[in-house]
């Protein structure tokens, strides 16, 4: 951080009861926001982000980094939910889960063992589609709804990216399939951008953005491939999304993205 950190006791109501059970500290680096980090018996760490002392943070379990302690892992679906919370200015208590060694406490609340999962109205809700829709309904301001006719824009990019990434045959058409989807998206953004729903970020961007981030890193590393200059609107869109404060705050480390895709690439 660019400014010195000052350690002081946290005062948020949401975690006051925890103080009686365990000791921890809060690092304050700007008004109205606090980050609380404390250990648990398992390998995951808990990061509490509170935008306002009066707001009760939402509990969310996401994939933890496999390369760096206390960092978000490489799940684009987890980032989608975190982006939604950030764009809606919702405080959240983020629990980083080691998916390679899932702790017992996590399997008790979500037997399927998948992330993301969010606690809403005292129920743990899985699946990023379901979670983001529920967040939109429960916290409609600011709105992130994408009109139905635009909600599927760019939706096939991720699957064609995976096909190309896993391919070992340069002539099997998987690269062209990805280029076709990117070309279609380029034309759409040229006419309708800078975002999928025009001037403002919407739910469709928060879904597609993390997937394009994985595309850029994984294809760059494993295929030495990049979005061609002939698709300037795709490149501009990616640059715009990746530079959002919310995106920078919730993105995975490049080394985690590379490590996460390695099993699919190597088979």
SVG drawing of the C-alpha trace seen along z (x, -y; Angstrom):
<svg xmlns="http://www.w3.org/2000/svg" viewBox="-35 -8 40 44">
<polyline fill="none" stroke="black" stroke-width="0.4" points="0.0,0.0 1.1,-3.5 0.4,-4.8 1.5,-3.5 -0.8,-1.1 -2.1,-1.9 -3.2,1.0 -6.2,0.5 -9.0,2.6 -11.9,3.2 -15.3,1.9 -17.7,3.5 -20.7,5.1 -20.6,8.0 -17.4,9.4 -17.6,8.2 -18.6,11.6 -15.5,13.1 -13.3,10.8 -14.5,12.7 -13.4,16.0 -10.1,15.3 -7.6,12.5 -6.9,10.7 -6.3,7.2 -7.6,4.9 -5.5,3.0 -7.0,-0.3 -5.8,-2.0 -8.6,-4.3 -11.9,-5.7 -14.9,-3.3 -13.0,-0.2 -11.3,2.4 -9.6,5.6 -9.5,8.2 -7.2,11.2 -7.0,14.1 -6.0,17.7 -8.1,20.8 -7.1,24.4 -7.5,25.3 -5.4,23.9 -7.9,21.3 -7.8,17.7 -10.6,15.2 -10.6,11.7 -13.3,9.4 -14.1,6.4 -16.5,3.9 -17.6,0.8 -19.5,-0.6 -19.6,0.3 -23.4,0.5 -23.6,3.0 -23.5,6.8 -21.0,8.4 -22.2,11.2 -20.3,14.5 -18.8,15.9 -16.5,18.9 -14.2,18.7 -11.2,20.6 -7.9,19.7 -4.6,19.3 -2.4,22.3 0.7,20.2 0.4,17.3 -1.2,17.3 -4.2,15.0 -4.9,14.4 -8.0,15.2 -7.6,18.3 -8.1,18.6 -11.8,19.4 -13.5,17.0 -16.9,17.8 -15.8,16.7 -14.4,13.5 -17.8,12.9 -19.6,12.9 -16.9,10.8 -17.1,8.3 -20.9,8.1 -20.5,7.4 -17.8,4.8 -19.9,3.0 -22.9,3.0 -20.7,1.8 -21.7,4.7 -19.4,5.6 -18.4,9.2 -16.5,11.7 -14.4,13.8 -13.3,17.2 -10.5,18.7 -10.9,22.4 -8.1,24.8 -10.0,26.9 -7.2,29.4 -7.7,30.2 -11.3,29.1 -11.7,28.4 -14.5,30.2 -16.2,26.9 -16.6,26.1 -18.0,29.5 -20.6,29.3 -22.0,26.1 -21.7,27.2 -21.4,31.0 -20.8,30.7 -17.6,28.9 -17.9,26.3 -17.3,22.6 -18.5,19.9 -21.1,20.2 -22.7,17.3 -24.8,17.1 -28.1,15.3 -31.0,15.1 -29.3,17.7 -29.0,20.2 -25.8,21.1 -26.5,20.5 -24.1,22.1 -23.7,21.4 -22.6,18.0 -25.7,17.7 -28.0,18.2 -26.0,16.0 -25.7,13.0 -29.4,13.1 -30.2,13.3 -27.9,10.4 -29.6,8.3 -33.0,9.0 -32.0,8.4 -29.7,5.4 -31.1,3.7 -29.1,0.5 -27.0,-0.1 -28.6,2.0 -26.5,4.4 -29.2,6.1 -28.3,6.9 -31.3,6.8 -32.2,10.4 -31.4,9.7 -27.8,8.7 -27.2,11.2 -25.7,13.9 -23.3,11.6 -19.9,13.2 -21.2,16.2 -19.5,18.7 -16.0,17.2 -15.1,19.2 -15.9,22.6 -14.1,22.0 -11.1,20.7 -11.0,23.9 -11.2,26.0 -8.3,24.2 -6.3,24.3 -6.6,28.0 -6.1,28.7 -2.9,30.4 -3.8,30.3 -3.1,26.9 -5.5,27.9 -8.5,29.0 -10.3,25.7 -10.4,24.8 -8.3,21.6 -10.7,20.5 -13.7,21.2 -12.3,18.9 -11.4,16.2 -15.0,16.4 -16.5,15.7 -14.0,12.9 -14.7,11.4 -18.4,11.4 -17.8,9.8 -15.5,7.2 -18.2,6.1 -20.8,6.0 -18.7,3.8 -17.8,1.5 -21.5,0.8 -22.8,1.0 -19.8,0.5 -17.8,-0.3 -19.6,2.3 -22.1,5.0 -25.0,2.9 -23.6,-0.4 -22.1,-3.0 -22.3,-1.2 -21.0,2.1 -23.6,4.8 -23.8,8.4 -22.8,9.7 -19.5,7.8 -18.8,9.1 -19.3,12.7 -17.2,12.3 -14.4,10.2 -12.8,12.9 -13.0,15.4 -11.2,13.1 -8.6,12.6 -8.0,16.3 -8.0,16.4 -5.3,13.8 -3.0,15.4 -3.5,19.0 -3.2,18.7 -0.3,16.4 1.6,18.8 0.7,22.2 0.1,21.2 2.2,18.0 -1.1,16.6 -2.7,13.2 -5.9,11.5 -4.8,10.2 -4.6,6.5 -7.3,7.0 -9.8,7.1 -9.2,3.7 -12.5,3.4 -12.0,6.8 -8.6,5.5 -10.0,2.2 -12.8,3.9 -10.4,6.2 -8.2,3.3 -11.2,1.4 -12.6,4.3 -9.2,5.3 -8.5,1.7 -11.7,1.4 -10.9,1.0 -13.2,3.8 -11.5,6.1 -8.0,5.3 -9.1,5.9 -10.7,9.3 -8.5,10.8 -6.4,13.9 -2.6,13.8 -1.2,14.7 0.7,17.7 -2.5,19.1 -4.3,18.9 -1.3,20.6 -1.2,23.3 -5.0,23.7 -5.1,24.5 -2.0,26.8 -3.9,30.1 -6.2,29.4 -3.4,28.5 -1.1,31.4 -4.0,33.8"/>
</svg>
